[in-house]
């Protein structure tokens, strides 16, 4: 009989990027972000299927593409600004067989930089993780062989990232433009002994 499991979550966070401006004035300007996540898992006799979708703002604490930027200069002399979060959407799918001795599986993932929620101030920097990545893909097939207390696992991981330049005068949301693709291929072999 199939087993189904699913759920979701909503998160809200607020950070204060700096306590004192570069011009030495105390500030409490903050950047807030809301995130939405849904996930599901279905286990059948031959297969297990897992998936997740995440749409969020300023997701650097989850090691996702994103961060924040400056949306408004309130007082240039004192260095007071307002911030806006960068949005990211990520989805992944994992499918694997459920054999006790032999398992085969594949992991597929995609992450996209959706840019800021408000227009950014031209010439201002973005703060975050991978803010110059427009798209990120991963495909990782794997094989697992269990023998007694030993496990042998083999995985090939292909990752593609589309890096670009951020020109706020061309794209006020800070989405990278004129992207170039960078590819990476890793081959992993794991040997485990369970005592």
C-alpha positions as CSV (number, residue, x, y, z in Angstrom):
1,X,0.0,0.0,0.0
2,X,1.5,3.4,-0.9
3,X,2.5,5.8,1.8
4,X,1.9,9.5,1.2
5,X,3.4,12.4,3.2
6,X,3.2,16.1,2.5
7,X,3.3,19.4,4.2
8,X,4.3,23.0,3.9
9,X,5.7,25.9,5.9
10,X,5.7,29.7,5.9
11,X,8.7,31.6,7.4
12,X,9.2,35.3,8.2
13,X,12.5,36.9,9.2
14,X,13.9,40.3,9.7
15,X,17.5,41.4,9.9
16,X,19.2,44.7,10.5
17,X,22.2,44.8,8.1
18,X,24.1,47.6,9.9
19,X,23.8,49.3,13.3
20,X,25.9,52.3,12.3
21,X,26.0,53.9,8.8
22,X,29.3,54.5,7.1
23,X,28.8,58.2,8.1
24,X,28.7,57.1,11.8
25,X,24.9,57.5,12.5
26,X,23.0,54.9,14.4
27,X,20.4,53.2,12.3
28,X,17.7,50.5,12.7
29,X,16.8,50.0,9.0
30,X,15.9,46.4,8.4
31,X,15.2,44.0,5.6
32,X,12.3,41.6,6.0
33,X,11.6,38.4,4.0
34,X,8.8,35.9,3.7
35,X,9.3,32.3,2.4
36,X,6.8,29.6,1.4
37,X,7.7,25.9,1.1
38,X,5.8,22.8,0.1
39,X,7.0,19.2,0.1
40,X,5.7,15.7,-0.6
41,X,6.9,12.1,-0.4
42,X,5.2,9.1,-1.9
43,X,6.5,5.6,-1.2
44,X,5.4,2.7,-3.3
45,X,6.6,-0.9,-3.4
46,X,9.2,-0.3,-6.2
47,X,9.8,3.5,-5.9
48,X,10.1,6.4,-3.5
49,X,9.4,9.9,-4.9
50,X,10.3,13.1,-3.0
51,X,9.9,16.7,-4.1
52,X,10.0,20.2,-2.6
53,X,9.3,23.7,-3.8
54,X,10.6,26.9,-2.1
55,X,9.8,30.5,-2.9
56,X,11.5,32.9,-0.6
57,X,13.2,36.2,0.1
58,X,16.8,36.7,1.4
59,X,17.5,33.0,1.7
60,X,21.2,33.1,2.3
61,X,20.8,31.4,5.7
62,X,19.6,28.4,3.7
63,X,22.6,28.6,1.3
64,X,20.3,29.6,-1.5
65,X,20.8,32.3,-4.2
66,X,19.7,35.6,-2.7
67,X,20.3,38.4,-0.3
68,X,19.2,42.0,-0.3
69,X,19.9,45.4,-1.9
70,X,19.2,49.1,-1.3
71,X,15.8,50.2,-2.6
72,X,15.9,53.9,-1.4
73,X,18.4,56.4,-0.1
74,X,16.6,58.2,2.7
75,X,19.4,60.6,3.7
76,X,22.6,60.7,1.7
77,X,24.5,62.9,4.2
78,X,23.8,60.5,7.1
79,X,23.9,57.3,5.0
80,X,20.3,56.2,5.9
81,X,18.8,53.7,3.4
82,X,15.9,51.3,2.9
83,X,16.5,47.7,1.9
84,X,14.6,45.2,-0.3
85,X,15.1,41.4,-0.3
86,X,16.1,39.3,-3.4
87,X,13.7,36.5,-4.3
88,X,14.6,33.0,-5.2
89,X,12.6,30.0,-6.3
90,X,14.0,26.5,-5.9
91,X,12.5,23.1,-6.7
92,X,13.9,19.6,-6.5
93,X,12.8,16.0,-7.3
94,X,14.3,12.8,-6.0
95,X,13.3,9.3,-7.3
96,X,14.9,6.0,-6.2
97,X,14.1,2.4,-6.1
98,X,13.5,0.6,-2.8
99,X,15.5,-2.6,-3.2
100,X,17.3,-3.9,-0.2
101,X,20.4,-5.0,-2.0
102,X,20.5,-2.6,-5.0
103,X,19.1,0.9,-5.4
104,X,19.1,3.3,-8.3
105,X,18.1,6.9,-8.1
106,X,18.3,10.4,-9.6
107,X,18.2,13.8,-8.0
108,X,17.0,16.8,-10.2
109,X,17.1,20.4,-8.9
110,X,16.6,24.0,-10.3
111,X,17.1,27.4,-8.6
112,X,16.2,30.7,-10.2
113,X,17.1,34.3,-9.2
114,X,13.9,36.3,-9.4
115,X,15.5,39.6,-8.4
116,X,14.4,42.2,-5.9
117,X,10.9,42.8,-4.7
118,X,11.3,46.6,-5.3
119,X,13.5,48.6,-7.7
120,X,17.1,48.9,-6.6
121,X,19.1,52.1,-6.4
122,X,21.4,52.3,-9.4
123,X,25.1,51.9,-8.5
124,X,24.3,50.3,-5.1
125,X,25.8,46.9,-4.2
126,X,23.9,43.7,-3.6
127,X,24.7,41.7,-0.5
128,X,24.1,38.0,-0.5
129,X,25.1,34.6,-1.9
130,X,25.3,33.9,-5.6
131,X,23.6,37.2,-6.5
132,X,25.3,37.0,-10.0
133,X,23.7,33.6,-10.7
134,X,20.6,33.7,-12.8
135,X,19.8,30.0,-13.0
136,X,21.3,26.9,-11.4
137,X,20.6,23.3,-12.4
138,X,21.7,19.9,-11.0
139,X,21.3,16.4,-12.2
140,X,22.7,13.6,-10.0
141,X,22.1,9.9,-10.8
142,X,23.3,7.3,-8.3
143,X,23.7,3.6,-7.7
144,X,23.8,1.9,-4.2
145,X,24.8,-1.7,-3.5
146,X,24.3,-3.1,0.0
147,X,26.2,-6.3,1.1
148,X,25.9,-7.3,4.7
149,X,27.2,-4.4,6.8
150,X,28.8,-2.7,3.8
151,X,27.4,-0.2,1.4
152,X,28.9,1.0,-1.9
153,X,27.5,4.1,-3.4
154,X,28.4,5.7,-6.7
155,X,27.1,9.1,-7.9
156,X,27.7,11.4,-10.8
157,X,26.8,15.0,-10.2
158,X,26.4,17.5,-13.1
159,X,25.8,21.1,-12.1
160,X,25.2,24.1,-14.4
161,X,25.3,27.7,-13.3
162,X,24.4,30.7,-15.5
163,X,26.5,33.6,-14.2
164,X,25.8,37.1,-15.4
165,X,26.5,40.8,-14.8
166,X,24.3,42.9,-12.6
167,X,23.4,46.2,-14.2
168,X,20.6,48.0,-12.3
169,X,20.2,50.6,-15.1
170,X,19.3,47.7,-17.5
171,X,17.3,45.6,-15.0
172,X,16.1,47.5,-11.9
173,X,15.4,44.3,-10.0
174,X,19.0,43.2,-10.2
175,X,18.5,40.0,-12.2
176,X,21.8,39.0,-13.8
177,X,22.0,39.7,-17.5
178,X,24.3,38.6,-20.4
179,X,24.8,35.2,-18.7
180,X,27.6,32.7,-19.4
181,X,27.2,29.0,-18.5
182,X,29.7,27.3,-16.2
183,X,29.5,23.5,-15.9
184,X,30.9,21.2,-13.3
185,X,31.0,17.4,-13.2
186,X,31.8,15.4,-10.1
187,X,32.1,11.7,-9.6
188,X,31.7,10.4,-6.1
189,X,32.3,6.9,-4.6
190,X,31.3,6.2,-1.1
191,X,32.1,3.1,0.9
192,X,30.3,2.6,4.3
193,X,30.7,0.0,7.0
194,X,27.9,-0.2,9.5
195,X,29.0,-1.6,12.9
